[in-house]
Amino acid sequence: MGDTRPIGVFDSGLGGLTVARAIATELPSESIRYFGDTERCPYGERPQDEVRGFVAQLARWFDARDVKLLVVACNTATAAGLSVAQRMLDIPVLGVIVPGARAVVQATHTRRVGVLATKGTCDSGRYRRAIHALDAGVRVWQAPSPRSVEIVERAVASPHAMGRDWMGDKDYLDTEEALAVAAEDLAPLMGHGIDAVILGCTHFPLLKQVYQRVLGPGVTIVSSAEETAREVRQYLGRAGELAPEGHQAKYHFATTSPELAQFCVAGEYVFGRKLEAVEHVDVADLEALASEGWPL
């Protein structure tokens, strides 16, 4: 009969909707419950211990909502706290770093790759280890770009994003500000013969066109979203937990942002369809979950 329970997805903000969108495209019969911790975004500049605490809070939140699988769509949260969520929950918990590493290893011919991510993800070394677990001979260069997250969060929540869809209107984020930031932040990846770059933050695919202008046509840029969606399909398929074909998927969204209207505008821009079921969750309510005494 299959399993019609939703797939859970969470991120530090809006960027994880790129992963949710890929899952909805790959698995159109699957329902999705998404959480964007927008009020505490970005995670990338926060201490790893603090991010682990956020992951634990969100794992508890999802545990009460009967999802059949949880995707930690935030690269920083994956690096800091994936194992925490996996120990806490009785359902599978997948991150985005291993799928992203697989995608960039498959894309490179020179075995020289770049990782564009947040500072927290770069400092964790998780991408480098995941890539070397697949091919120890691949050379890896990293570049943090925290300002890219801020550009995306600000731009997609703007009224100007209303009615737009980033997959069909990629010029919207191709601005002089974004180009200047990309040129500066991508500098550590230049001049090394890199031919493939992984976007190690779920916000970054929205700036892919800008990054391509800086890196040039000879560099393949990949994100973890599509590879993660394929991994979700494979996992649920092996477990016999895919929703029946033709099942009417439902999408529910939650956010810590107090500005629900902005979240809906931005969410429609990234997810590609209207966000019809959206709830606000207070940060204080999440923090209260930390007192429940679950072992970490």
C-alpha positions as CSV (number, residue, x, y, z in Angstrom):
1,M,0.0,0.0,0.0
2,G,3.0,2.3,0.5
3,D,3.4,5.0,3.1
4,T,1.6,8.4,2.7
5,R,3.3,10.0,5.7
6,P,5.2,13.2,4.7
7,I,8.9,13.6,4.2
8,G,10.4,16.2,6.7
9,V,12.8,18.8,5.4
10,F,14.5,21.6,7.4
11,D,16.9,24.3,6.8
12,S,18.3,27.5,8.5
13,G,16.0,29.5,6.3
14,L,14.7,29.5,2.8
15,G,17.5,27.8,0.9
16,G,16.4,24.3,1.9
17,L,13.3,24.9,-0.3
18,T,15.7,24.1,-3.3
19,V,16.0,20.6,-1.8
20,A,12.2,20.4,-1.1
21,R,11.6,21.4,-4.7
22,A,13.9,18.8,-6.0
23,I,12.1,16.1,-3.9
24,A,8.7,17.3,-5.0
25,T,9.9,17.1,-8.7
26,E,11.5,13.6,-8.2
27,L,8.7,12.3,-6.1
28,P,5.4,14.1,-7.1
29,S,3.3,11.7,-5.0
30,E,5.2,12.5,-1.7
31,S,3.9,15.0,0.8
32,I,6.5,17.3,2.4
33,R,6.6,19.1,5.7
34,Y,9.2,21.9,5.6
35,F,10.7,24.0,8.5
36,G,12.7,27.1,7.8
37,D,14.4,28.5,10.9
38,T,14.5,31.9,9.3
39,E,14.6,33.9,12.5
40,R,18.0,32.3,13.5
41,C,19.4,32.3,9.9
42,P,22.2,32.1,9.0
43,Y,23.7,29.1,10.8
44,G,27.0,29.3,9.0
45,E,28.6,31.9,11.3
46,R,27.4,30.3,14.6
47,P,29.4,28.0,16.8
48,Q,29.1,24.3,16.0
49,D,27.7,23.5,19.5
50,E,25.0,26.1,19.1
51,V,24.0,24.6,15.6
52,R,23.9,21.1,17.1
53,G,21.4,22.5,19.7
54,F,19.2,23.8,16.9
55,V,19.3,20.5,15.1
56,A,18.3,18.7,18.3
57,Q,15.3,21.1,18.8
58,L,14.1,20.6,15.2
59,A,14.5,16.8,15.5
60,R,12.2,16.9,18.5
61,W,9.7,19.1,16.6
62,F,9.6,16.7,13.7
63,D,9.4,13.7,16.0
64,A,6.0,15.0,17.1
65,R,4.7,15.3,13.5
66,D,4.9,11.7,12.2
67,V,7.2,12.2,9.2
68,K,8.6,9.0,7.7
69,L,12.1,10.3,6.8
70,L,13.9,13.6,7.7
71,V,16.2,15.5,5.4
72,V,18.6,18.0,7.0
73,A,18.8,20.3,4.0
74,C,21.2,22.8,5.6
75,N,24.8,21.9,4.9
76,T,26.0,23.6,8.1
77,A,23.4,21.7,10.2
78,T,24.4,18.5,8.4
79,A,28.1,19.1,9.3
80,A,27.4,20.0,12.9
81,G,24.4,17.9,13.9
82,L,23.4,15.1,11.5
83,S,24.6,12.4,13.9
84,V,22.7,14.1,16.7
85,A,19.4,13.8,14.8
86,Q,20.1,10.3,13.7
87,R,20.7,9.2,17.3
88,M,17.5,10.9,18.5
89,L,15.0,9.7,16.0
90,D,13.6,6.3,15.1
91,I,13.3,7.3,11.4
92,P,16.0,7.7,8.8
93,V,17.7,11.1,8.8
94,L,19.6,12.1,5.6
95,G,22.0,15.0,5.1
96,V,23.0,16.8,2.0
97,I,26.8,16.6,2.2
98,V,27.4,13.0,1.1
99,P,25.0,13.4,-1.9
100,G,26.8,16.7,-2.8
101,A,30.2,15.1,-2.5
102,R,29.1,12.3,-4.8
103,A,27.8,14.8,-7.4
104,V,31.0,16.8,-7.5
105,V,33.2,13.7,-7.7
106,Q,31.1,12.4,-10.7
107,A,31.4,15.8,-12.4
108,T,35.2,16.3,-12.2
109,H,37.6,15.2,-14.9
110,T,40.8,16.9,-13.5
111,R,40.1,15.6,-10.0
112,R,40.5,19.2,-8.8
113,V,37.3,20.5,-7.2
114,G,36.0,23.4,-5.2
115,V,33.6,23.7,-2.3
116,L,31.7,27.0,-1.9
117,A,30.0,26.9,1.4
118,T,29.4,28.7,4.7
119,K,32.3,29.2,7.1
120,G,30.9,26.6,9.5
121,T,30.7,24.0,6.7
122,C,34.2,24.8,5.5
123,D,35.7,24.7,9.0
124,S,34.0,21.3,9.7
125,G,36.0,19.6,6.9
126,R,33.0,17.4,6.2
127,Y,33.0,18.0,2.4
128,R,36.7,17.2,2.1
129,R,36.3,14.0,4.1
130,A,33.2,12.9,2.1
131,I,34.9,13.6,-1.2
132,H,38.0,11.7,-0.1
133,A,35.9,8.8,1.0
134,L,34.8,8.5,-2.6
135,D,38.1,9.3,-4.3
136,A,41.2,9.9,-2.1
137,G,43.0,11.4,-5.0
138,V,40.7,14.4,-5.6
139,R,42.3,17.7,-4.5
140,V,39.9,20.0,-2.8
141,W,39.9,23.8,-2.3
142,Q,37.3,25.6,-0.2
143,A,35.8,29.1,-0.1
144,P,33.3,30.4,2.4
145,S,30.7,32.9,1.3
146,P,28.4,34.0,4.2
147,R,27.3,37.1,2.3
148,S,25.7,35.0,-0.4
149,V,23.2,33.7,2.2
150,E,22.3,37.2,3.2
151,I,21.9,38.3,-0.4
152,V,19.5,35.4,-1.2
153,E,17.4,35.7,2.0
154,R,17.0,39.5,1.5
155,A,16.2,39.3,-2.2
156,V,13.7,36.5,-2.2
157,A,11.8,38.0,0.6
158,S,11.4,41.3,-1.2
159,P,8.1,42.3,-2.8
160,H,9.9,42.3,-6.1
161,A,10.1,38.5,-5.9
162,M,6.3,38.2,-5.9
163,G,5.1,36.1,-8.9
164,R,8.6,35.1,-9.9
165,D,10.2,31.7,-10.0
166,W,13.9,31.3,-9.7
167,M,14.1,28.4,-12.1
168,G,12.5,30.4,-14.9
169,D,13.7,33.9,-13.9
170,K,17.4,33.5,-12.9
171,D,18.3,37.0,-13.9
172,Y,16.5,38.4,-10.9
173,L,19.4,37.6,-8.6
174,D,22.1,38.4,-11.2
175,T,22.9,41.8,-9.7
176,E,26.1,43.9,-9.5
177,E,26.1,43.3,-5.7
178,A,25.9,39.6,-6.1
179,L,28.6,39.6,-8.8
180,A,31.0,41.7,-6.7
181,V,30.5,39.4,-3.7
182,A,31.0,36.3,-5.8
183,A,34.1,37.6,-7.4
184,E,35.7,38.3,-4.0
185,D,34.5,35.1,-2.2
186,L,35.3,32.7,-5.1
187,A,38.9,34.0,-5.3
188,P,40.4,31.1,-3.3
189,L,39.1,28.7,-6.0
190,M,40.7,30.4,-8.9
191,G,43.9,29.4,-10.6
192,H,44.0,25.8,-9.4
193,G,42.7,24.0,-12.5
194,I,39.4,23.3,-10.8
195,D,36.8,22.0,-13.2
196,A,33.9,21.3,-10.8
197,V,32.5,23.2,-7.8
198,I,29.9,22.0,-5.3
199,L,27.5,24.6,-3.9
200,G,27.7,23.5,-0.3
201,C,24.9,25.7,0.9
202,T,21.2,25.3,-0.1
203,H,20.9,29.0,-0.7
204,F,23.7,29.0,-3.3
205,P,21.9,27.4,-6.3
206,L,19.8,30.5,-6.6
207,L,23.1,32.4,-7.4
208,K,24.4,29.7,-9.7
209,Q,24.3,32.0,-12.8
210,V,26.4,34.6,-11.0
211,Y,28.9,32.0,-9.9
212,Q,29.2,30.7,-13.4
213,R,30.0,34.1,-14.7
214,V,32.9,34.3,-12.2
215,L,34.2,30.7,-12.7
216,G,33.8,30.6,-16.4
217,P,32.2,28.1,-18.8
218,G,34.9,25.4,-18.2
219,V,33.8,24.8,-14.6
220,T,30.8,22.6,-13.8
221,I,28.7,23.8,-10.9
222,V,26.7,21.2,-9.0
223,S,24.3,21.3,-6.0
224,S,23.2,18.5,-3.7
225,A,19.5,19.0,-4.2
226,E,18.9,16.7,-7.1
227,E,21.3,14.0,-5.8
228,T,19.6,14.2,-2.4
229,A,16.2,13.8,-3.9
230,R,17.4,10.7,-5.7
231,E,18.8,9.3,-2.5
232,V,15.4,9.9,-0.8
233,R,13.7,7.9,-3.6
234,Q,16.2,5.1,-3.3
235,Y,15.9,4.9,0.5
236,L,12.1,4.9,0.6
237,G,12.0,2.5,-2.4
238,R,14.2,0.0,-0.6
239,A,12.1,0.3,2.6
240,G,8.8,-0.1,0.7
241,E,7.7,3.3,2.0
242,L,7.1,5.3,-1.2
243,A,3.7,6.9,-1.4
244,P,1.4,5.2,-3.9
245,E,1.7,6.6,-7.4
246,G,-1.0,9.2,-7.9
247,H,-1.3,10.0,-4.2
248,Q,-2.3,13.7,-3.8
249,A,0.8,15.3,-2.2
250,K,0.3,17.9,0.5
251,Y,2.8,20.5,1.4
252,H,3.0,22.1,4.8
253,F,5.4,24.8,5.8
254,A,6.6,26.2,9.2
255,T,9.0,29.0,10.0
256,T,10.3,30.9,13.0
257,S,10.1,34.1,10.9
258,P,7.4,36.5,12.3
259,E,6.9,37.8,8.8
260,L,4.7,35.1,7.3
261,A,3.8,37.2,4.2
262,Q,7.5,37.6,3.4
263,F,8.1,33.9,4.0
264,C,5.3,33.0,1.6
265,V,6.5,35.4,-1.1
266,A,10.1,34.0,-0.8
267,G,8.9,30.4,-0.5
268,E,6.8,30.6,-3.7
269,Y,9.8,32.0,-5.5
270,V,12.1,29.2,-4.4
271,F,9.6,26.3,-4.2
272,G,7.9,27.1,-7.4
273,R,4.3,27.0,-6.2
274,K,2.2,28.9,-3.7
275,L,2.7,28.1,0.0
276,E,-0.9,27.5,1.1
277,A,-0.4,25.9,4.5
278,V,2.1,28.0,6.6
279,E,2.5,28.2,10.4
280,H,4.6,30.4,12.6
281,V,6.6,28.7,15.4
282,D,8.2,30.8,18.1
283,V,11.9,30.3,18.7
284,A,11.0,30.1,22.4
285,D,8.8,27.1,21.7
286,L,11.7,25.3,20.0
287,E,14.1,26.2,22.8
288,A,11.6,24.8,25.4
289,L,12.0,21.4,23.7
290,A,15.6,21.4,24.9
291,S,14.3,20.8,28.5
292,E,12.7,17.5,27.6
293,G,15.9,15.6,28.5
294,W,16.4,13.6,25.3
295,P,19.9,12.0,25.2
296,L,22.2,13.7,22.6
